[in-house]
Amino acid sequence: MTTLYDIPLRTLAGEATSLGAYRGRVLLVVNVASRCGLTPQYAGLERLQKQYADQGLTVVGVPCNQFGGQEPGSAQEIATFCSATYGVTFPMLEKSDVNGPGRHPLYAELTKTADEDGTAGDVQWNFEKFLIGADGEVAARIRPRTEPESPEVVAAIERLLAS
């Protein structure tokens, strides 16, 4: 059986990787974009990374250009923007489709998970978040407008880190 850890991925720099590199850690996987009204969420994601990394959290960014063409840049442009604008230190994967026929296999699995209202399926917009427990199972799906540092997201992260 294939797990989320087994799906081949590439870093933004083009290196082969997988979520298996983070086995045993709590992951917050987020499709991101540089030119979106929600782009300021990068700041909250980076604060979560810094605050909880030592306790076992890793934020993983997945650039996506499927929503209003809001991530048109090259890998280098994306990396420069994230670093210069938000001081992003968390890992970034290559730009990927999260919906449709070209959907990355990672998102083919993630989108099977329902949100708190019981709705699974396509990612709604940039900055949709998937919280994955240290066991590699998706624990929560958090819709785009929910801020990374909202009480419900922080509580879910802290619960997983404590288990």
C-alpha positions as CSV (number, residue, x, y, z in Angstrom):
1,M,0.0,0.0,0.0
2,T,1.4,3.4,-1.0
3,T,1.4,6.0,1.8
4,L,1.9,9.7,1.7
5,Y,5.5,9.1,2.6
6,D,6.1,7.0,-0.6
7,I,4.9,9.6,-3.1
8,P,7.9,10.9,-5.1
9,L,8.2,14.7,-4.8
10,R,10.7,17.3,-6.0
11,T,12.0,20.3,-4.0
12,L,11.7,23.8,-5.4
13,A,15.4,23.4,-6.3
14,G,14.5,20.3,-8.3
15,E,16.0,17.7,-6.0
16,A,14.2,14.3,-5.5
17,T,12.5,14.0,-2.1
18,S,9.3,12.6,-0.4
19,L,7.4,13.3,2.7
20,G,9.2,10.2,4.0
21,A,12.1,12.6,4.7
22,Y,9.9,14.0,7.5
23,R,8.6,10.7,8.8
24,G,7.7,11.0,12.5
25,R,7.1,14.7,12.3
26,V,3.8,16.5,12.2
27,L,3.4,18.2,8.7
28,L,1.3,21.2,7.6
29,V,1.2,20.9,3.8
30,V,0.0,24.1,2.1
31,N,-0.5,25.1,-1.5
32,V,0.9,28.6,-1.7
33,A,1.1,31.5,-4.2
34,S,3.0,34.7,-4.3
35,R,0.4,37.0,-5.8
36,C,-2.7,36.1,-3.9
37,G,-4.8,38.1,-1.4
38,L,-4.0,35.3,1.1
39,T,-0.2,35.5,0.5
40,P,0.4,37.3,3.8
41,Q,-0.4,33.8,5.4
42,Y,3.2,33.0,4.6
43,A,4.1,35.1,7.7
44,G,1.9,33.0,9.9
45,L,3.2,29.8,8.4
46,E,6.8,30.8,9.0
47,R,6.0,31.8,12.6
48,L,4.4,28.3,13.1
49,Q,7.5,26.7,11.7
50,K,9.8,28.7,14.0
51,Q,7.6,28.2,17.1
52,Y,7.0,24.4,16.7
53,A,9.9,23.0,14.7
54,D,11.8,21.9,17.8
55,Q,8.7,20.1,19.0
56,G,8.3,18.2,15.7
57,L,6.3,20.4,13.2
58,T,7.4,21.0,9.6
59,V,5.5,23.3,7.3
60,V,5.8,22.3,3.7
61,G,4.9,24.8,0.9
62,V,3.6,23.6,-2.5
63,P,3.5,26.5,-5.0
64,C,0.5,26.3,-7.3
65,N,-0.5,28.5,-10.3
66,Q,-4.0,27.0,-10.8
67,F,-5.9,29.8,-9.0
68,G,-6.0,33.0,-11.0
69,G,-2.5,32.5,-12.2
70,Q,-1.2,33.8,-8.9
71,E,2.0,31.9,-8.9
72,P,3.4,32.5,-12.4
73,G,7.1,32.7,-11.4
74,S,10.0,30.3,-12.0
75,A,11.3,28.2,-9.1
76,Q,14.1,30.7,-8.6
77,E,11.6,33.7,-8.6
78,I,9.4,31.8,-6.1
79,A,12.3,31.0,-3.8
80,T,13.6,34.6,-3.9
81,F,10.2,36.0,-3.2
82,C,9.6,33.7,-0.2
83,S,13.0,34.4,1.3
84,A,13.1,38.1,0.7
85,T,9.5,38.9,1.5
86,Y,8.6,36.5,4.3
87,G,11.9,35.0,5.4
88,V,10.6,31.5,4.7
89,T,12.8,28.8,6.1
90,F,10.4,25.8,5.7
91,P,10.8,23.4,2.8
92,M,9.2,24.3,-0.5
93,L,8.3,21.7,-3.2
94,E,8.2,22.3,-6.9
95,K,5.2,24.1,-8.4
96,S,2.4,21.6,-8.8
97,D,-1.2,21.2,-9.9
98,V,-3.5,20.4,-7.0
99,N,-6.7,19.9,-9.0
100,G,-7.7,18.6,-12.4
101,P,-6.2,16.0,-14.7
102,G,-2.6,17.0,-14.0
103,R,-3.2,16.9,-10.2
104,H,0.0,15.8,-8.4
105,P,-0.3,12.4,-6.8
106,L,0.3,13.9,-3.4
107,Y,-2.9,16.0,-3.9
108,A,-4.7,13.1,-5.4
109,E,-4.3,11.5,-1.9
110,L,-4.7,14.6,0.2
111,T,-8.0,15.7,-1.5
112,K,-9.7,12.5,-0.4
113,T,-9.7,14.0,3.1
114,A,-12.9,15.9,4.1
115,D,-12.8,19.2,5.9
116,E,-14.7,19.9,9.1
117,D,-18.0,20.2,7.2
118,G,-17.5,16.8,5.6
119,T,-16.5,18.0,2.2
120,A,-13.7,16.3,0.3
121,G,-12.6,16.9,-3.3
122,D,-10.8,19.7,-5.0
123,V,-8.7,22.3,-3.3
124,Q,-10.8,25.5,-3.1
125,W,-8.0,28.1,-3.5
126,N,-4.4,29.0,-2.5
127,F,-3.4,28.3,1.1
128,E,-5.6,25.3,1.7
129,K,-3.9,23.4,4.5
130,F,-3.5,19.6,5.3
131,L,-2.3,18.7,8.7
132,I,-0.6,15.3,8.8
133,G,0.2,13.4,12.0
134,A,3.5,11.9,12.9
135,D,2.0,8.6,11.8
136,G,1.6,9.8,8.2
137,E,-2.2,10.1,8.3
138,V,-4.1,13.2,7.4
139,A,-5.5,14.5,10.6
140,A,-7.3,17.7,9.4
141,R,-8.1,19.7,6.2
142,I,-8.2,23.4,6.8
143,R,-9.7,25.7,4.2
144,P,-7.8,28.6,2.7
145,R,-9.3,31.6,4.6
146,T,-8.5,30.0,8.0
147,E,-5.3,31.8,9.2
148,P,-2.4,29.5,10.0
149,E,-2.2,30.8,13.5
150,S,-6.0,30.7,14.2
151,P,-6.9,29.0,17.6
152,E,-8.3,25.9,15.9
153,V,-5.2,25.3,13.7
154,V,-2.8,25.9,16.7
155,A,-4.9,23.6,18.9
156,A,-4.9,20.8,16.2
157,I,-1.1,21.1,15.8
158,E,-0.5,21.1,19.5
159,R,-2.7,18.0,19.9
160,L,-0.8,16.1,17.3
161,L,2.6,17.2,18.7
162,A,1.5,15.9,22.2
163,S,0.3,12.5,20.9
